[in-house]
Amino acid sequence: MGMNTAEAARRTALYGLHRSAGGKMVDFHGWELPVQYSSVMREHHAVRRACGIFDVSHMGQVEITGPDALAFLQKVNSNDAARLQDGGAMYSHLLNERGGVVDDVIFSRLGPKRFFMVVNAATADKDFAWLLKQAEGLDVEVENRSDYFGMIAVQGPLAARILSDIVPEAEPLKRFGALELELYGRDALITRTGYTGEDGFEVIVPNEISPRIWETLRASGASYGLLPCGLGARDTLRLEAGYLLYGSDIDNEHTPLEAGYGWVVKFSKEDFIGKAALEKQKREGLRRKLLGLRLSERGVPRAGAPVRFGEEQMGVLCSATFSPTLQAGIGVGYLSQPGLAAGAKVSVELHGRRIPAEIVPVPFYKSKSLGDKK
């Protein structure tokens, strides 16, 4: 990392704690964040078997308030926000007119006229500008709170036990529940969400108290096997769980239907941005679809690797890695044969060699700690 990028890189309130814990820092969309502490493998297994904590303070936060808050959300997102009760959260896609994905987000309903949205770091400024534009003419206030809040993700089968030592109110929260409370004298929000495919929570707090929460969790979680985890494990965990990485697996040019995320599109609700384009795509049928594959031989697939069906190149991998849980190479890519069934034999080109692989259902891994909860 050259001096210029180091100076420009933004740091979270936990930066000093990452350094002292041996975090290996990298530039992630302009943020200096730990890619790992001990090893990606160890951190990955800690989350699958016990618990890990992640600094996700780089994520953006947007507060949406006012009489038209729900109407505004319904317009800009594909899922049905009207289904939410107070204290409920929902995963969704913000779409452009073509049905492409502006971002994938999670929003919580805190009251009839109060919503809280978490957006991706790389797109936070773009999202906010776009949301403001969509709010014109509506009685709604859209406020960017990204610089105020930090975020800590507590993930794994023991997450509830560890977090409830500090925050007893967290334990009864349902999956995709949201709870406002006071922590260390500050207003905070806890959601039972995460991006690892395990049970877990995201603790959204003002930056000034996030180091204290991080240290308390590390101390109380140590005996349970809790480890601090970096971006490396975050990526292998989310890919195994079939979660999308914005900018790699979805973007302005790809739709939720192509990404295999049709369940976040509720055609039955009133008009929303991108609805007509998606209805047309649904009528005409998909020309490409994000499909999962697993290498049949040992190897580490990489993003950009070509995927072939016989001699035909069908596309390239968007996200790919060696799966620590499955002990096999896995990846997803937009393939030009959307109807390829699980078990279909394909090949992936790595370093000039064609490695045999087969199409497999996504998610690659389902946790017992989650049951069938989306």
C-alpha positions in Angstrom: 0.0 0.0 0.0 1.6 3.3 -1.1 1.6 6.3 1.1 -1.1 8.0 -0.8 -3.6 5.2 -0.4 -2.7 4.7 3.2 -3.4 8.4 3.9 -6.7 8.2 2.0 -7.8 4.9 3.6 -10.5 5.4 6.2 -10.2 3.7 9.6 -12.9 2.4 11.9 -13.0 3.1 15.6 -11.6 -0.4 16.2 -8.4 0.2 14.1 -6.1 0.3 17.1 -7.6 -2.8 18.6 -7.1 -4.7 15.2 -3.4 -3.7 15.1 -2.8 -4.7 18.7 -4.5 -8.1 18.1 -2.2 -8.8 15.2 -4.8 -8.0 12.5 -3.2 -8.0 9.0 -4.6 -4.8 7.5 -5.6 -4.4 3.8 -7.4 -1.7 1.8 -11.0 -2.7 1.3 -13.0 -0.2 -0.8 -11.0 2.7 0.8 -11.2 1.3 4.3 -8.2 -0.2 6.2 -9.6 -3.4 7.6 -8.1 -6.7 8.9 -8.1 -9.5 6.2 -7.2 -12.0 9.0 -5.7 -12.3 12.5 -4.6 -15.9 13.0 -5.6 -17.6 9.7 -8.7 -17.5 7.5 -9.1 -21.3 8.1 -9.1 -21.0 11.9 -11.4 -18.0 11.9 -13.8 -19.6 9.4 -14.0 -22.8 11.6 -14.5 -20.7 14.7 -17.7 -19.2 13.2 -19.0 -22.5 12.0 -18.3 -24.3 15.3 -18.4 -21.6 18.0 -18.3 -17.9 17.4 -16.4 -15.1 15.6 -16.6 -11.3 15.8 -16.2 -9.0 12.8 -15.7 -5.3 12.5 -18.2 -4.3 9.9 -18.2 -0.6 10.8 -17.4 0.2 7.2 -21.0 -0.6 6.3 -23.2 2.4 5.7 -26.3 3.3 7.7 -29.3 5.3 6.6 -32.2 6.5 8.7 -35.6 6.9 6.9 -38.3 8.8 8.8 -41.6 10.6 8.2 -45.2 10.0 7.1 -44.2 8.6 3.7 -41.3 6.4 5.0 -43.1 3.2 4.2 -44.3 4.4 0.8 -40.8 5.5 0.0 -39.3 2.1 1.0 -41.9 0.3 -1.1 -40.9 2.3 -4.1 -37.2 1.8 -3.9 -37.0 -1.9 -2.8 -38.2 -5.1 -4.4 -39.3 -6.9 -1.2 -42.5 -6.1 0.6 -41.7 -3.8 3.5 -45.4 -3.6 4.4 -45.0 -7.1 5.9 -42.7 -5.8 8.6 -43.9 -5.2 12.1 -42.1 -2.9 14.5 -38.9 -4.7 15.5 -38.6 -6.7 12.3 -35.9 -6.6 9.7 -35.7 -7.7 6.1 -33.2 -8.4 3.3 -33.9 -6.8 0.0 -32.5 -5.3 -3.3 -32.7 -1.7 -4.4 -33.3 -1.7 -8.1 -32.8 0.6 -11.1 -35.3 1.0 -13.9 -33.7 -1.8 -15.8 -34.2 -4.2 -12.9 -30.4 -4.1 -12.1 -29.3 -4.0 -8.5 -28.3 -0.7 -7.1 -27.4 -2.4 -3.8 -28.5 -5.2 -1.5 -29.5 -4.0 1.9 -31.1 -5.0 5.2 -33.6 -2.6 6.7 -35.4 -2.6 10.1 -38.7 -1.2 11.0 -38.3 0.7 14.3 -41.8 2.3 14.2 -44.6 3.0 11.7 -42.7 6.0 10.3 -39.1 5.0 11.2 -36.8 2.7 9.3 -33.1 2.0 9.5 -31.2 0.7 6.5 -27.7 -0.9 6.3 -26.0 -0.6 3.0 -22.7 -1.8 1.6 -19.5 0.2 2.2 -18.5 0.4 -1.5 -21.8 1.8 -2.5 -22.8 3.9 0.6 -22.4 7.3 -1.1 -23.9 6.2 -4.4 -26.9 4.7 -2.5 -27.4 7.7 -0.4 -27.4 10.1 -3.4 -29.8 7.7 -5.3 -32.1 7.4 -2.3 -32.3 11.2 -1.9 -33.2 11.5 -5.6 -36.0 9.0 -5.2 -37.3 10.8 -2.1 -38.1 14.0 -4.0 -41.8 14.9 -3.7 -42.4 12.5 -0.7 -42.8 13.5 2.9 -39.8 11.6 4.1 -36.4 12.4 5.6 -33.4 10.3 4.4 -30.4 10.8 6.6 -26.9 9.3 6.1 -25.7 8.2 9.5 -22.7 6.2 8.3 -20.0 8.3 10.0 -21.8 8.1 13.4 -22.4 4.4 13.7 -20.0 1.5 14.0 -21.1 -2.1 13.6 -19.9 -5.4 15.2 -21.1 -8.7 13.9 -21.2 -11.6 16.4 -21.6 -14.8 14.4 -21.8 -18.5 15.1 -23.9 -21.2 16.9 -22.8 -19.8 20.3 -23.4 -16.1 19.4 -26.6 -15.8 21.4 -25.0 -17.3 24.5 -22.0 -15.0 24.3 -23.9 -11.8 23.4 -26.6 -12.4 26.1 -23.9 -12.4 28.8 -23.6 -8.6 28.0 -27.0 -7.9 26.5 -29.6 -10.3 28.0 -32.3 -8.7 25.8 -30.6 -10.2 22.7 -31.4 -13.8 23.4 -35.2 -13.8 22.8 -34.8 -11.9 19.5 -36.1 -13.9 16.5 -34.1 -14.3 13.3 -34.4 -10.9 11.5 -35.6 -9.3 14.7 -34.5 -5.7 15.5 -34.2 -4.3 19.0 -33.5 -0.7 20.1 -31.9 -0.4 23.5 -29.3 1.6 25.5 -25.7 0.3 25.7 -23.3 2.2 28.0 -25.6 5.1 28.1 -25.9 5.4 24.2 -28.8 4.5 21.9 -28.0 1.3 20.0 -29.7 -1.2 17.7 -29.2 -5.0 17.7 -30.5 -7.1 14.8 -30.4 -10.9 14.6 -28.8 -10.9 11.2 -25.5 -11.6 9.6 -23.7 -12.7 6.5 -22.1 -15.9 7.5 -24.9 -18.5 7.2 -24.8 -19.0 11.0 -27.0 -17.7 13.7 -25.7 -14.3 14.8 -26.3 -10.6 15.6 -25.2 -7.2 14.3 -24.6 -4.6 17.0 -25.0 -1.1 15.6 -23.6 1.5 18.0 -22.2 5.0 18.1 -18.5 4.8 17.2 -17.3 6.0 20.6 -18.6 2.9 22.4 -17.7 0.3 19.8 -14.2 -0.4 21.1 -15.6 -1.1 24.6 -18.2 -3.5 23.2 -15.5 -5.3 21.1 -13.2 -5.7 24.1 -16.0 -6.9 26.4 -17.2 -9.5 23.8 -13.7 -10.7 23.2 -13.1 -11.1 27.0 -16.4 -12.8 27.7 -16.3 -14.9 24.6 -12.8 -16.2 24.9 -13.8 -19.3 27.0 -16.4 -20.2 24.4 -13.8 -20.2 21.6 -14.7 -16.8 20.1 -12.1 -15.4 17.7 -11.8 -12.0 16.0 -12.3 -12.6 12.3 -11.2 -10.7 9.2 -12.4 -10.1 5.6 -10.9 -13.4 4.4 -13.2 -15.6 6.6 -16.1 -13.3 6.0 -15.8 -14.0 2.2 -15.4 -17.8 2.5 -18.4 -18.0 5.0 -20.7 -15.9 2.9 -19.9 -17.8 -0.3 -20.6 -21.2 1.3 -23.9 -19.7 2.5 -24.8 -18.5 -1.0 -24.9 -14.9 0.0 -24.1 -12.3 -2.7 -21.2 -9.9 -2.7 -22.2 -6.6 -4.2 -19.9 -5.6 -7.0 -18.8 -9.2 -7.6 -22.0 -11.3 -7.8 -24.6 -8.5 -8.4 -24.4 -5.0 -9.8 -26.4 -2.4 -11.8 -26.3 -4.8 -14.8 -27.6 -8.0 -13.2 -31.1 -8.6 -11.8 -32.3 -10.5 -8.7 -33.9 -13.1 -11.0 -30.6 -13.7 -12.8 -28.8 -13.9 -9.4 -31.3 -16.6 -8.2 -32.7 -14.2 -5.7 -36.3 -14.1 -7.1 -37.6 -14.5 -3.5 -36.7 -10.9 -2.7 -38.9 -9.7 -5.5 -42.6 -9.4 -4.5 -44.5 -8.9 -7.8 -47.8 -8.9 -5.9 -47.1 -5.5 -4.3 -47.8 -2.1 -5.9 -45.4 -0.6 -8.4 -41.7 -0.4 -7.5 -38.7 0.8 -9.4 -37.6 -2.0 -11.8 -40.8 -3.9 -11.5 -41.8 -3.6 -15.2 -38.3 -4.7 -16.4 -38.4 -7.7 -14.1 -41.9 -8.7 -15.2 -40.6 -8.6 -18.8 -37.6 -10.7 -18.0 -39.8 -13.2 -16.2 -42.1 -13.5 -19.2 -39.3 -13.8 -21.8 -37.1 -16.1 -19.7 -33.6 -15.8 -18.4 -30.6 -15.8 -20.8 -28.1 -16.2 -18.0 -28.2 -17.3 -14.3 -25.9 -17.3 -11.4 -25.2 -21.0 -10.8 -23.0 -22.7 -8.2 -20.3 -25.3 -9.0 -17.9 -27.5 -7.1 -14.6 -28.7 -8.4 -14.4 -32.5 -8.7 -10.6 -32.4 -8.1 -8.5 -30.5 -5.6 -7.9 -26.9 -6.6 -8.6 -23.3 -5.7 -10.9 -21.6 -8.2 -10.6 -17.9 -8.7 -12.9 -15.1 -9.8 -12.6 -14.6 -13.5 -11.9 -18.3 -14.3 -13.7 -19.4 -17.5 -16.5 -22.1 -17.1 -17.1 -24.5 -20.0 -19.8 -27.0 -20.8 -18.2 -29.3 -23.3 -16.3 -26.9 -25.6 -18.6 -24.0 -25.1 -17.5 -21.2 -22.7 -20.6 -20.4 -20.7 -19.3 -17.6 -18.6 -16.7 -16.9 -15.8 -16.8 -17.2 -12.1 -17.8 -14.1 -10.1 -16.8 -15.4 -6.7 -14.8 -18.5 -6.0 -12.7 -20.0 -3.2 -11.6 -23.1 -1.4 -14.4 -24.0 1.0 -13.0 -24.8 4.4 -16.2 -26.5 5.5 -16.6 -28.7 2.4 -12.9 -29.1 1.7 -13.4 -28.4 -2.0 -13.2 -25.6 -4.5 -16.5 -23.8 -5.0 -17.7 -20.8 -7.1 -20.6 -19.0 -8.6 -20.9 -17.5 -12.1 -23.4 -16.2 -14.6 -23.7 -19.0 -17.1 -25.4 -18.8 -20.4 -27.3 -22.0 -19.9 -29.6 -21.0 -17.0 -31.4 -24.4 -17.1 -28.3 -26.5 -16.2 -29.4 -28.9 -13.5 -27.5 -29.9 -10.4 -25.0 -32.7 -11.3 -24.3 -31.3 -14.8 -20.6 -31.8 -15.6 -18.7 -28.7 -16.5 -15.0 -27.6 -16.3 -13.2 -24.6 -14.9 -10.1 -23.3 -16.4 -7.3 -22.7 -13.9 -3.8 -21.8 -14.9 -4.4 -23.1 -18.4 -5.7 -26.4 -17.2 -9.4 -27.5 -17.3 -10.5 -28.9 -14.0 -13.6 -31.0 -13.9 -16.5 -29.6 -11.9 -20.2 -30.1 -11.5 -23.2 -27.8 -11.0 -24.4 -27.9 -7.4 -27.3 -26.1 -5.6 -26.6 -22.9 -3.8 -26.3 -22.5 -0.8 -23.3 -24.8 -0.8 -23.7 -25.2 3.0 -26.7 -25.0 5.4 -26.2 -24.5 9.1 -28.1 -26.4 11.7 -28.0 -23.3 13.9 -30.3 -21.5 11.4 -32.8 -24.2 10.5 -34.5 -23.1 7.3 -34.8 -19.5 8.3 -33.9 -17.1 5.4 
